[in-house]
Amino acid sequence: MESLLVGIGITAIAGSLAAVAGAAEDTESDIGSQGDPNSQVQLAPQMGYINRIYNKAISGEPPAYALWCAMGAGIAWALMAININAILAIVIGSALAVFVQGIYCTTAYLGRVSSLAKFEQPVYIDIIKSVTTVTMAHAFVAIFTCVAMCHLMIVALGHPFPLPLLGIVWGLALGAAGSATGNPYYGKERQYQKYKFGAGLPISASGDIVRYAEAGQRSSLDNGWFTSKLAGPASGICFGLIVFLELWRTVLFESIAGGWGAVIAGVVLILIFMVIDRYVESWARNTYGPYTSTEEASS
């Protein structure tokens, strides 16, 4: 009974760390314009819309965070192997991983924006200085909490995978959660907020992103203020629930039927969420009606 209570407590702590990681990951991605919405930022100058939005899509968020979390976890694992304190090792590993992330961000921004020079899109030095450091700060929080969560799984729950491998697996899941949950807020709610919600994106509006804020030109930091209110917490809840429910079913049901109990519990959870998702989708469509036409959205 005592081990069960400890397992549930560790599950709750790991879920909390995952929630923080998800919120930080999505905010970092939205400020840096990484992921699906980045294509519109890249397209904007080609359509005549010069902007001050950071443009750094290094890769999709899942492989990017798989790399950074695996790097942070690998360095921390090597430092702990020579008897360095675990917390200090995770901090150092995360810091070095963020340093690599900052290099990738800078080179990606300079390369992408320089390729748009013929469309008169300038490279803004102040954007590099201000936005890169902010994305690095959020990335550090995401990587640190993810690696700490992985270390907790090994130490407290006896997970058989080594820390670097867990970093790859959960880094991949972290990036996927932010990309699937948080990006729609940035791409649809923020970049195209002057178009009617639910109308879709007309071909003629491709690249016509919102470029001006309440005062002056909008920068990626303005996007961060917006998405940290909704997109970040939504991504945090998503990733936190993934981690919590994954560990919860393992802690409670792994001892049943030689481990098959946990598998069955996982299948049941997936079926339950499929029913809930279908209900929410149907409710939204019936409540808000069909999508409007392109002509109505453009007027």
C-alpha positions as CSV (number, residue, x, y, z in Angstrom):
1,M,0.0,0.0,0.0
2,E,2.8,2.4,0.9
3,S,4.6,1.8,-2.4
4,L,1.3,2.4,-4.3
5,L,0.9,5.7,-2.5
6,V,4.5,6.7,-3.3
7,G,3.9,5.7,-6.9
8,I,0.8,7.9,-7.2
9,G,2.6,10.8,-5.6
10,I,5.5,10.5,-8.0
11,T,3.0,10.3,-10.8
12,A,1.4,13.6,-9.7
13,I,4.8,15.3,-9.4
14,A,5.9,14.0,-12.9
15,G,2.5,15.3,-14.3
16,S,3.1,18.7,-12.8
17,L,6.6,18.9,-14.3
18,A,5.2,17.9,-17.6
19,A,2.6,20.6,-17.5
20,V,5.3,23.2,-16.9
21,A,7.3,21.7,-19.8
22,G,4.4,21.8,-22.2
23,A,3.5,25.4,-21.4
24,A,7.1,26.5,-21.8
25,E,7.6,24.5,-25.0
26,D,4.6,26.0,-26.7
27,T,5.4,29.5,-25.7
28,E,8.9,29.1,-27.0
29,S,7.7,27.7,-30.3
30,D,5.1,30.5,-30.8
31,I,7.5,33.3,-30.0
32,G,10.1,31.7,-32.3
33,S,7.5,30.9,-34.9
34,Q,8.4,27.2,-35.2
35,G,6.0,24.6,-36.5
36,D,3.1,24.8,-38.9
37,P,2.4,28.6,-38.7
38,N,5.9,29.3,-39.7
39,S,5.1,28.6,-43.3
40,Q,2.9,31.7,-43.4
41,V,5.6,33.9,-41.8
42,Q,8.0,32.6,-44.5
43,L,5.5,33.3,-47.3
44,A,4.5,36.8,-46.1
45,P,7.4,38.8,-47.6
46,Q,6.9,36.9,-50.9
47,M,3.3,38.2,-51.0
48,G,4.5,41.8,-50.2
49,Y,3.9,41.7,-46.4
50,I,7.2,42.7,-44.7
51,N,7.1,41.7,-41.0
52,R,9.1,41.6,-37.8
53,I,8.1,38.0,-36.8
54,Y,10.9,35.7,-35.9
55,N,11.3,33.0,-38.5
56,K,13.3,30.0,-37.2
57,A,11.6,26.7,-38.0
58,I,14.6,24.5,-37.5
59,S,12.5,21.4,-37.9
60,G,9.2,20.2,-36.6
61,E,8.8,20.6,-32.9
62,P,8.9,16.8,-32.1
63,P,12.3,16.1,-33.6
64,A,13.7,19.4,-32.3
65,Y,12.7,18.8,-28.7
66,A,13.7,15.1,-29.0
67,L,17.2,16.4,-29.9
68,W,17.4,19.0,-27.1
69,C,15.9,16.9,-24.4
70,A,18.1,13.9,-25.4
71,M,21.1,16.2,-25.3
72,G,20.3,17.6,-21.9
73,A,19.5,14.2,-20.6
74,G,22.7,12.7,-22.1
75,I,24.9,15.3,-20.6
76,A,23.2,15.0,-17.2
77,W,23.5,11.2,-17.3
78,A,27.2,11.5,-18.0
79,L,27.8,14.0,-15.2
80,M,25.8,11.8,-12.7
81,A,28.0,8.9,-13.7
82,I,30.9,10.7,-12.2
83,N,29.0,11.4,-9.0
84,I,27.9,15.0,-9.7
85,N,24.7,16.0,-7.9
86,A,21.7,15.1,-9.9
87,I,20.0,18.5,-9.8
88,L,23.3,20.3,-10.8
89,A,23.8,17.7,-13.6
90,I,20.4,18.3,-15.0
91,V,20.9,22.1,-14.8
92,I,24.2,21.9,-16.6
93,G,22.9,19.5,-19.2
94,S,19.8,21.7,-19.9
95,A,22.0,24.8,-20.2
96,L,24.3,23.2,-22.7
97,A,21.3,21.9,-24.7
98,V,19.8,25.4,-24.7
99,F,23.1,26.8,-26.0
100,V,22.9,24.5,-29.0
101,Q,19.2,25.5,-29.4
102,G,20.2,29.2,-29.4
103,I,22.8,28.5,-32.2
104,Y,20.2,26.7,-34.2
105,C,17.7,29.5,-33.8
106,T,20.1,32.2,-34.8
107,T,21.4,30.4,-37.9
108,A,17.9,29.4,-38.9
109,Y,16.6,33.0,-38.6
110,L,19.6,34.5,-40.5
111,G,19.4,31.8,-43.2
112,R,15.7,32.0,-43.7
113,V,15.4,35.8,-43.7
114,S,18.5,36.3,-45.8
115,S,16.9,34.1,-48.5
116,L,14.0,36.6,-48.6
117,A,16.3,39.6,-49.4
118,K,15.0,39.8,-52.9
119,F,11.5,40.4,-51.5
120,E,13.0,43.4,-49.4
121,Q,12.6,41.6,-46.1
122,P,15.3,42.9,-43.8
123,V,17.2,41.1,-41.0
124,Y,16.3,42.9,-37.8
125,I,19.2,42.8,-35.4
126,D,17.1,43.9,-32.4
127,I,14.7,41.0,-33.2
128,I,17.7,38.5,-33.0
129,K,18.9,40.0,-29.7
130,S,15.5,40.2,-28.0
131,V,13.6,37.1,-29.3
132,T,16.5,34.6,-29.3
133,T,17.2,35.1,-25.7
134,V,13.5,34.8,-24.8
135,T,13.1,31.5,-26.7
136,M,16.2,30.2,-25.0
137,A,14.8,31.0,-21.6
138,H,11.6,29.2,-22.3
139,A,13.5,26.3,-23.9
140,F,15.6,25.9,-20.8
141,V,12.5,25.6,-18.6
142,A,11.0,23.0,-21.0
143,I,14.2,21.0,-21.2
144,F,15.0,21.1,-17.5
145,T,11.5,20.0,-16.4
146,C,11.3,17.3,-19.0
147,V,14.7,15.9,-18.1
148,A,13.9,16.2,-14.4
149,M,10.7,14.3,-15.0
150,C,12.6,11.5,-16.8
151,H,15.1,11.3,-14.0
152,L,12.3,11.0,-11.5
153,M,10.8,8.1,-13.5
154,I,14.1,6.2,-13.3
155,V,14.9,6.9,-9.6
156,A,11.5,6.7,-8.1
157,L,9.6,4.3,-10.4
158,G,12.5,2.1,-11.5
159,H,12.0,2.8,-15.2
160,P,14.3,0.4,-17.2
161,F,15.3,2.9,-20.0
162,P,18.4,5.0,-19.5
163,L,18.0,8.7,-19.1
164,P,19.1,9.7,-22.7
165,L,16.6,7.3,-24.2
166,L,13.8,8.6,-22.0
167,G,14.9,12.1,-23.1
168,I,14.3,11.2,-26.7
169,V,11.0,9.6,-26.1
170,W,9.5,12.3,-23.9
171,G,11.1,15.1,-25.9
172,L,9.4,13.8,-28.9
173,A,6.1,13.7,-27.1
174,L,6.6,17.1,-25.6
175,G,7.1,18.7,-29.1
176,A,4.2,16.8,-30.5
177,A,1.9,18.0,-27.7
178,G,2.9,21.6,-28.3
179,S,2.6,21.4,-32.1
180,A,-0.8,19.7,-32.0
181,T,-2.4,21.7,-29.2
182,G,-0.8,25.2,-29.0
183,N,0.1,26.0,-32.6
184,P,-3.6,26.5,-33.7
185,Y,-3.9,29.4,-31.3
186,Y,-0.9,31.1,-32.9
187,G,-1.6,30.1,-36.4
188,K,-5.3,30.7,-36.6
189,E,-6.2,32.9,-33.7
190,R,-3.2,35.3,-33.8
191,Q,-1.8,35.4,-37.3
192,Y,-5.2,35.7,-39.0
193,Q,-7.3,37.3,-36.3
194,K,-8.6,39.9,-38.8
195,Y,-10.5,37.2,-40.6
196,K,-13.7,35.7,-39.3
197,F,-13.1,32.7,-37.1
198,G,-13.9,29.4,-38.7
199,A,-13.9,30.7,-42.3
200,G,-10.7,28.9,-43.2
201,L,-7.8,30.6,-45.0
202,P,-8.6,31.7,-48.6
203,I,-5.7,31.3,-51.1
204,S,-5.8,35.0,-51.7
205,A,-5.0,35.6,-48.0
206,S,-2.0,33.4,-47.8
207,G,0.9,35.3,-46.2
208,D,-1.5,38.1,-45.2
209,I,-0.6,37.8,-41.5
210,V,-1.3,40.5,-38.9
211,R,1.8,42.6,-38.8
212,Y,0.8,45.5,-36.5
213,A,0.2,45.4,-32.8
214,E,-1.6,47.9,-30.5
215,A,1.3,50.2,-30.9
216,G,3.6,49.9,-33.8
217,Q,4.7,46.8,-35.7
218,R,4.0,43.5,-34.1
219,S,7.0,41.3,-33.1
220,S,7.2,37.7,-32.0
221,L,7.3,38.9,-28.4
222,D,3.7,40.3,-28.9
223,N,2.7,36.8,-30.0
224,G,4.2,35.4,-26.8
225,W,2.0,37.7,-24.7
226,F,-1.1,36.3,-26.4
227,T,-0.3,32.6,-26.7
228,S,1.1,32.3,-23.1
229,K,-2.5,33.0,-21.9
230,L,-4.2,30.2,-23.8
231,A,-1.9,28.1,-26.0
232,G,0.8,27.6,-23.4
233,P,-1.6,26.4,-20.6
234,A,-3.5,24.3,-23.1
235,S,-0.3,22.5,-24.2
236,G,0.8,22.2,-20.6
237,I,-2.5,20.5,-19.7
238,C,-2.2,18.2,-22.7
239,F,1.3,17.0,-22.0
240,G,0.7,16.9,-18.3
241,L,-2.3,14.6,-18.8
242,I,-0.3,12.4,-21.2
243,V,2.4,11.9,-18.6
244,F,0.1,11.6,-15.7
245,L,-2.3,9.0,-17.3
246,E,0.6,7.0,-18.7
247,L,2.3,6.7,-15.3
248,W,-1.0,6.3,-13.5
249,R,-2.1,3.3,-15.5
250,T,1.4,1.8,-15.1
251,V,1.5,2.3,-11.3
252,L,-2.0,0.9,-10.7
253,F,-2.3,-1.9,-13.2
254,E,1.2,-3.1,-14.1
255,S,1.0,-5.9,-11.5
256,I,-2.1,-7.3,-13.0
257,A,-1.9,-10.2,-15.5
258,G,1.9,-9.8,-15.9
259,G,1.7,-6.3,-17.2
260,W,-1.2,-6.8,-19.5
261,G,-3.4,-4.9,-17.1
262,A,-1.6,-1.7,-17.9
263,V,-2.0,-2.3,-21.6
264,I,-5.7,-2.9,-21.3
265,A,-6.1,0.2,-19.1
266,G,-4.3,2.2,-21.8
267,V,-6.6,0.9,-24.6
268,V,-9.6,1.7,-22.4
269,L,-8.4,5.3,-21.9
270,I,-7.8,5.8,-25.6
271,L,-11.3,4.6,-26.4
272,I,-12.8,6.9,-23.7
273,F,-10.9,9.9,-25.1
274,M,-12.0,9.0,-28.6
275,V,-15.7,9.2,-27.5
276,I,-15.1,12.5,-25.7
277,D,-13.3,14.0,-28.7
278,R,-16.1,13.0,-31.1
279,Y,-18.7,14.4,-28.7
280,V,-16.8,17.7,-28.4
281,E,-16.4,18.0,-32.2
282,S,-20.0,17.3,-32.9
283,W,-21.1,19.8,-30.2
284,A,-18.9,22.5,-31.6
285,R,-20.1,22.0,-35.2
286,N,-23.8,21.9,-34.1
287,T,-23.4,24.9,-31.8
288,Y,-21.4,27.2,-34.1
289,G,-22.8,26.1,-37.4
290,P,-21.0,25.3,-40.6
291,Y,-17.9,27.3,-41.8
292,T,-18.7,30.5,-43.6
293,S,-17.9,31.1,-47.2
294,T,-14.7,32.8,-48.4
295,E,-16.6,35.9,-49.6
296,E,-18.2,36.4,-46.2
297,A,-14.9,36.0,-44.4
298,S,-13.2,38.5,-46.6
299,S,-15.8,41.2,-46.4
